[in-house]
Amino acid sequence: MKVVVTGASGYVGTAVLERLSESGHQIKAIARHRGAQAPSQVRWVLGDIRDMDLVEPFEGADAIIHLIGIIREMPRERVTFELMHVGTTQRVLTAMEAAGVSRLVHMSALGTRANAVSSYHRTKWEAEKLVAASGLDATMIRPSLMFGGHPPFFELLQSLTRLPSVPVPGDGKTLFQPVSRRDVADLMVRVLEDSASFGLTMEVGGPDRFTLNALFDFMAQRGGRSKPAKLHVPLGLVGAAARLSHVLPIPITPDQLAMLTEPNITDDTRWHRWVADPQALASWSAE
Ligand SMILES: NC(=O)c1ccc[n+]([C@@H]2O[C@H](COP(=O)([O-])OP(=O)(O)OC[C@H]3O[C@@H](n4cnc5c(N)ncnc54)[C@H](OP(=O)(O)O)[C@@H]3O)[C@@H](O)[C@H]2O)c1
């Protein structure tokens, strides 16, 4: 197939390009910068998704994999959830219609729902609604946190475990269900040509659930250290610090705090039809 990938140079995009290439697809990749580890046959179309022409790169494609998304807003640079999730999805859908492309694999996120607490999830929901209303042959994927390679979130946890005492927001008992980046990429590539996936929105979590406390322990041990001492910081205090994250180098925004304090788990196993044996976090080795 001829496949166009948006957000192709990012953490997930890198794995998607690798899987597409292994499966023999022709790949066009969209991002502002070329991905350093991309297979050599990938054709890059460099530009800013907010204003670049998408119709020409989409012309002749059999499918689009739309990955672009952000985790932190930078309003002064016009980087907002509304623009990057809802606006770019609308641009992708409009360009697909103009270019006559009907197959879309759309990246969303676990926790996406109407009236979600975080703006991240609320705007992912708005984007999903646009896709659902588009009439395209779309498959939507909602993964939990991803591991494999160098995931920024897990690397942040690891760096915090080097402190004498790890600051944990609240009791640290929120549950997560991390899933391998490679499995998510496999899924996105395997559903591409399978009409059984058209119209599905699948939640994608790994085989095990972990509290935030346990993820800190796991990352400390992965870094060769013993389980770290934890300082459970009241949520009100973390929230107050997070509200200053736009002016001070505080590694958590109010939106991220909201996501860290609600369970991110799922019982949905429909995706095992395409990825039968998902990788456990415990078997994550350096790639
Ligand atoms: N990572 C996770 O654990 C996780 C979990 C669930 C869902 N997701 C979703 O998966 C998707 C990919 O996440 P990721 O972790 O791979 O993010 P990422 O590493 O930050 O990658 C984002 C990609 O989007 C591109 N991009 C950003 N702004 C752009 C712009 N204005 N114009 C063109 N390209 C732009 C970036 O390339 P340039 O900077 O070169 O432009 C990069 O290729 C997102 O939708 C995210 O919400 C991720």
The ligand as a Gaussian input file, in Angstrom:
#p B3LYP/6-31G(d) Opt

LIG

0 1
 N        3.575000       8.356000      23.780000
 C        2.545000       7.802000      24.411000
 O        2.708000       7.094000      25.438000
 C        1.152000       7.986000      23.863000
 C        0.087000       7.332000      24.503000
 C       -1.199000       7.459000      23.965000
 C       -1.401000       8.222000      22.825000
 N       -0.352000       8.861000      22.245000
 C       -0.604000       9.658000      21.026000
 O        0.264000       9.193000      19.997000
 C        0.550000      10.263000      19.091000
 C        2.046000      10.348000      18.864000
 O        2.649000      10.590000      20.120000
 P        4.230000      10.620000      20.278000
 O        4.509000      10.198000      21.675000
 O        4.877000       9.929000      19.141000
 O        4.505000      12.200000      20.175000
 P        5.859000      12.921000      19.745000
 O        7.036000      12.049000      19.981000
 O        5.826000      14.265000      20.401000
 O        5.723000      13.103000      18.175000
 C        4.888000      14.090000      17.627000
 C        5.068000      14.094000      16.128000
 O        4.249000      15.132000      15.569000
 C        5.081000      15.991000      14.775000
 N        4.561000      17.355000      14.885000
 C        4.340000      18.059000      16.030000
 N        3.895000      19.294000      15.722000
 C        3.840000      19.347000      14.368000
 C        3.466000      20.365000      13.457000
 N        3.039000      21.569000      13.861000
 N        3.530000      20.088000      12.131000
 C        3.964000      18.876000      11.693000
 N        4.333000      17.889000      12.505000
 C        4.268000      18.121000      13.838000
 C        6.469000      15.862000      15.385000
 O        7.491000      16.140000      14.453000
 P        8.239000      17.563000      14.342000
 O        8.470000      18.067000      15.731000
 O        9.472000      17.242000      13.574000
 O        7.311000      18.401000      13.569000
 C        6.496000      14.360000      15.685000
 O        6.750000      13.648000      14.487000
 C       -0.073000      11.507000      19.704000
 O       -1.312000      11.757000      19.086000
 C       -0.281000      11.133000      21.163000
 O       -1.357000      11.844000      21.756000
 C        0.925000       8.754000      22.722000

